Amino acid sequence: MSGELVLEARDVIAGYVPDVDILNGCSLTLSRGELVGIIGPNGAGKSTLIKTIFGLVPVRSGSVQLGGEDITGMPAHDLVSRGVGYVPQVRNVFPSLSVVENLEMGLYLRPDAWTERYAFVCSIFPLLADRARQRAGLLSGGERQMVAMGRALMMDPKVLLLDEPSAGLSPANQDGVFDRIEGINDAGISVVMVEQNARTCLQICDRGYVLDQGRNAHTGTGRELLEDPKVIELYLGTLAKAR
């Protein structure tokens, strides 16, 4: 990790409809090579924060910067071309298309890079090569999550935004997804991950943010937050003490 700042959201106030703010001054930084986790109770604004960073939710005030460039409110397709990938929680594959066709959809801006990027994605997710011609809609939940992440990686992003990557998966598939997220990060891609599985998220992330009511409630390294009595009591519960 170089310490070079690649992404910064500063004092962001945002919401889906006029006069209703979901984020009430959120801030976040991501350095090159970091894996940053965002946890918090339901309705805290976690998913809204990364959707706002990705240009899907209007920003009322505050700013978002990518490598020092102001990208506040920039359309999602422009952010993809600048090196930001995003994997939504639901409806994140094209079910009627094959695995290969899904990956091709992720490279529509750079079709000439297919051979190189397909080889990279299959090095992270070998199963996708085995399932290349299978319809994505016939895959398991864990396999579909691999397709969704693989598609986002096709454009060689500098930053990958993940919204609840373990949602709806069995414990075994959750472990597999977290392993692969660590592999993506180890390959040099900076990651911001929103997760309901707070304990595992904090175990693998470099730094974490706890959001509550659209604001930053706690910030620290993953280990610091795992051991913070207030975070344990309010957000992790007794499970976090059983280390």
N, C-alpha and C positions, 0 to 999 in steps of 0.2 A: 504494500500500500504506500503510495508516494506522498499522500497528504494533499495532492492537487485536487481542488474542488471541481467536480464535474457537474453537480446539480445543486441548486439552492432554491428553496421556497421560503419567502420571507414575509411574515405577518399577513398571511393570506386569509382574506375574508371572501367566502364564496357560497353559493347555493344554487339549487336547481330552478327555483321560481323566484320572481321578484319579492323582495322584502322578507324573505325567509332564509336566514343564514344558517348553513350547516357547519361551516368552518368559521371560527371566530378569532382569527389571528394566529393560525398554525404556522410554524416554521420547521424547516428540515434541511439538513445538508447531507451530501453524499460525496465522499472523496473517491478518487480513482482506485479501483480494486476492492472497494468496500462492499459488504453485505449488511444492509440496514433493515431492521425489522420494525413494523408498526403494529402495536397491539392496543387493546382497550375494549371496553364493553360494547355491546351492540348499540348502534346509533351514535357512536362517538365521533364519526366522521372519517374513519380510517380509509374506506374505499373512496369516499368523496375526495380525499386529499390526492390520491394518485390519479383519479379521473380528472381532477382540476389541473394537475401537473401536465397531463396528456391532452389538455385542451377540450375536454368533454363537458366541463362545468364552468359557467361564466365566473370570472374573477371580478369582485366588486372593488377590492383594494388589495394592496400588497403586490408582490412580484414573484415570478419564477424565472430563473436563469439557468442556462445550459452552457457550461464552459465560458461563463462571463457574458454570454449573449442573452438579451432579454427575449424570452419566448412566451411571455404571459399572454394567454388566450390564443396562441398560434394554433391553427388547425392541425388535427392529428396527422394528416398525410405529410404535412411539412415537417413535423417532428420526427416521423419515421425516416424521412430523407436526411435528417440531421443526426440520426443515430440513437433515437429513443424507441425501444420496443415496449409493447404493452400486451399483457395477457389478461383478459377479463375473467371473472369468476364463472359466468354462465354463457352459454351459446358461443363457445370459443373455438368450435371447429365447424367446418362445412360438412354436415353428416352424409350428404349424398355423393360427395367427392371422395376419391381414394386418398390414402395418406400422401402419396407423391403429389397429387393435384392440390391438396391442402398446402403442402410446402411450396409448390409453385406459386400459389396465391400470395405467399409471403414475400416473394421476390419479384413482384410485378414491376417494381421500379428499377431493377437491375437484372434482367433475365440473362445477361451475358455471364453473370457470376455463378450460374447454376452448379456447375461441376464442383467448384471449390466449396461453396456453401453447403451443398448437399452432403459432401464428404465430412465437413465439420459437424453438421447436425447429427449425422449417423454415428460419429465418433462419441458424441455425448449420449445419444439415444440409439444404441445398436438395434433395438427392437423395431424401430421404424423402417429400417432396411428390410427386415424380415416381413413386415406387414405392408410393404410399399404399395401393393395393388389392392389392398383390402379397403372397403368403404369405411370411412371414419366413424359413421354412425353405428357400425357393428362392433366397435372396439369397447373394451371396458373403460370405466371412468379414469383409471390411472393411465391407460394407454392414450385416451383422448387428451389428457393433460399433457402428455409428452408431445403429441401432435401440435397442440396449441403453443407450447413453449418453443418447439422446434420451428414452427412457422415464424414466430417473432424473432428467432435467431437468424433466420435466412438473410436478413438485411445487415448482418454484422453490427448490431447495435453496440454503442458504448455504454448505454444504460438500459436495464431491463426492469420494467415495472410489473409486479405480479400481484394480482388481486385474489386473495384467498386460494392459493394453489392446492391446498389439501382438502378443500371443502367437499363433503359428500363422499370421500374416499374411505375405504377400510383402513384400519391401523397399519396393515402391511403395506398397502399402496401409499399411504401417507409417508411412511419411512422411505420408500423408494423415491417419491417426489422430492423430499428434502435432500436426499443424497444427490440427486441430479441437480438441484439448485446449487448445492455446494460445488458440484463439478463445473457448472456454468460459471460460477464466481471464480473458481480456480483457473479457468481458461482466460481470465482477465476482464470479465464483464462485470461492471458495477451493478448491484442489484438493490432495489427497494421492494420489500415484500410485506404486504398486509396479511396478517394471519390471525385466525381465531385460536389455533393451537399455540397459545402464547408460550408455554413452557419450552416446547421444541424450537419455536422461532428464536427465543432468546438464547437457547443453547448453541445455535449455529451462527447467529449474527454477530458482527463486530460491534455494532452499536444498536440500541433500540430506542424507540419513542413510544411512550404511553400517551394516547389521546383520551380525553374525556370531555364531553360536551363541546367538541370542536376546538379544543385548546390543548396545548402541550401540558400534560400533567407531570410527567417524569421523563428524564433523558439520562442515558448512561451507557456503558458497555453492556453487552448481554449478560455477563456474569454479575455486574453490579446490580442490574435490575432483578435478576433471579434471587439475589440475596437481600434485596431491600425489603425490610419488614412491611412498609406501607404498601409496596407493590404486591407483595405476597398476600397481604390481608385483603386488599381491595380488588385485585385483578387476577391473581393466580390461584388463590385458595390453598387449602391444606395439601393438595397434590404437590405443589412446588417444594414443600418442606421434605418430601420423601426422596432425597437425593442419595 
